[in-house]
Amino acid sequence: MRFFRNDENAVSPVIGVMLMLVVTVILAAAVSGFSGGLVGDTSKPSQMAIKADFSQSKGLTITHMGGDTINTMETAIIVNPTRDFGSYDQMKWDANTSVVRINKGTQSRVWYSPNSYSSQLARTFQPGETAYVAASDLYEVQPETYVRGSSPEEDALHPNYGFMTTTAVGQRFVLSLVDSDGKTIAKTEVVIRP
C-alpha cells in the first residue's frame, strides 16, 4: 500500500505571488494612466514682470522688466480701476493696441493692429524693451465701451472712473497683459500722474 502525502503547502505561495503580481500590474496601469493625463500638456503659460507709468500729459509706458518674450499679436492689454475709484473696480477695458508702440532698433512698431501690414507690427515684447502710448492717444487706453444718451462719450473722461480727468490724479488702476487663452501674463498697479 502506498501512501501519498497530501501536501498543498506549495500551491498556496504560488497563488499568493500571482495575486501580488496581478495587483501590482493593475496599480501600475492605473498610475500610468493617471499620470499620463497630467503630463499631456507640458507647455507653461508665459510669465513676465512689468512696470508701467501713466502721465496724463506725457503718456503711458510699459517696461518689460524680465521674464518670457511674448507675442504681441496674441496679447491684449487690459486696464481696470482699483477701489480708489469707488464701486467701479469691476469695470475693465481692452486698450486699443494699435496706438501702443515698441521701439525695435531704429523703428517704432505697432503692438498689434489688424489693419497694419505685417512689417509694421512689433510681433514680440522682449525683456528690456518699453512699449509706449503717446499722450495724444491716451483716450485709447480706456476707450468708449458703450453709448450714453444721444451721442458716444469717452470713458477716459467719465467723471467717476475716467483716467484722464483731474480728479483721477493720484488714483490707481491695474494694467494686465493677457494671452489669447485669457491667462494673465503680467500685472501691475499704476498711479495716475498729471
GIQUIDA-V165433 format. One record per residue. N is the residue number from 0. OMEGA is omega as a letter, one per 30 degrees, with the letter a starting at -180 (NA if undefined). D_FIRST is the distance of its C-alpha to the first C-alpha in Angstrom with 2 decimals. Layout:
[[N/OMEGA/D_FIRST] [N/OMEGA/D_FIRST]]
//
This chain:
[[0/l/0.00] [1/l/3.71] [2/l/6.56] [3/l/9.75] [4/l/12.91] [5/a/15.47] [6/a/18.45] [7/a/21.57] [8/a/24.05] [9/a/24.93] [10/a/26.03] [11/l/28.50] [12/l/30.71] [13/l/30.95] [14/l/32.18] [15/l/34.55] [16/l/36.05] [17/l/36.56] [18/l/38.27] [19/l/40.51] [20/l/41.46] [21/l/42.38] [22/l/44.49] [23/l/46.17] [24/l/47.04] [25/l/48.50] [26/l/50.54] [27/l/51.80] [28/l/52.89] [29/l/54.67] [30/l/56.48] [31/l/57.43] [32/a/58.83] [33/a/60.75] [34/l/62.23] [35/l/63.02] [36/a/65.26] [37/a/67.05] [38/a/67.80] [39/a/69.07] [40/a/72.75] [41/a/73.45] [42/l/77.25] [43/l/79.02] [44/l/82.36] [45/l/85.44] [46/l/86.88] [47/l/90.20] [48/l/92.80] [49/l/96.28] [50/a/99.59] [51/l/102.31] [52/a/105.99] [53/l/108.10] [54/a/111.87] [55/a/113.99] [56/a/116.68] [57/l/114.63] [58/a/111.47] [59/l/107.71] [60/l/105.67] [61/a/101.89] [62/l/100.65] [63/a/97.14] [64/a/96.20] [65/a/92.85] [66/a/89.50] [67/l/88.58] [68/a/91.03] [69/l/91.29] [70/a/92.23] [71/a/95.48] [72/l/95.16] [73/a/92.06] [74/l/93.29] [75/l/95.48] [76/a/97.74] [77/l/97.55] [78/l/99.96] [79/a/99.90] [80/l/102.02] [81/l/100.68] [82/l/101.41] [83/a/104.78] [84/l/105.85] [85/a/104.75] [86/a/102.65] [87/a/102.79] [88/l/99.85] [89/a/97.64] [90/l/99.89] [91/a/99.16] [92/l/100.74] [93/l/99.61] [94/l/102.28] [95/a/103.90] [96/l/102.37] [97/l/105.08] [98/l/107.48] [99/a/105.04] [100/l/105.66] [101/l/103.97] [102/l/105.80] [103/a/103.96] [104/a/105.83] [105/a/109.41] [106/l/108.66] [107/a/108.06] [108/a/105.39] [109/l/104.42] [110/l/101.17] [111/l/100.45] [112/l/102.55] [113/a/101.50] [114/a/105.11] [115/l/105.18] [116/a/104.49] [117/a/101.34] [118/l/103.44] [119/a/105.12] [120/l/101.88] [121/l/100.56] [122/a/96.92] [123/l/95.54] [124/a/96.32] [125/l/95.33] [126/l/95.33] [127/a/98.88] [128/l/100.55] [129/l/102.78] [130/a/103.24] [131/l/106.48] [132/l/108.43] [133/a/112.23] [134/a/114.17] [135/a/115.70] [136/a/112.23] [137/l/110.78] [138/l/111.18] [139/l/108.29] [140/a/105.93] [141/a/106.13] [142/l/107.14] [143/a/108.16] [144/l/105.21] [145/a/107.06] [146/l/110.56] [147/l/112.32] [148/a/115.37] [149/a/117.32] [150/l/116.64] [151/l/113.89] [152/l/114.07] [153/l/112.60] [154/a/109.65] [155/a/110.66] [156/a/113.91] [157/a/112.49] [158/a/114.03] [159/a/110.73] [160/l/108.15] [161/a/110.09] [162/a/109.61] [163/l/113.17] [164/l/115.12] [165/l/116.98] [166/a/114.97] [167/a/111.72] [168/a/112.78] [169/l/110.47] [170/a/107.74] [171/l/104.37] [172/l/102.22] [173/l/98.75] [174/a/98.50] [175/l/95.07] [176/a/93.84] [177/a/91.24] [178/a/89.22] [179/l/88.83] [180/a/85.56] [181/l/87.46] [182/l/85.98] [183/l/88.43] [184/a/88.92] [185/a/91.55] [186/l/93.63] [187/l/96.64] [188/a/99.31] [189/l/102.86] [190/l/106.08] [191/l/109.02] [192/l/112.07] [193/NA/115.66]]
//
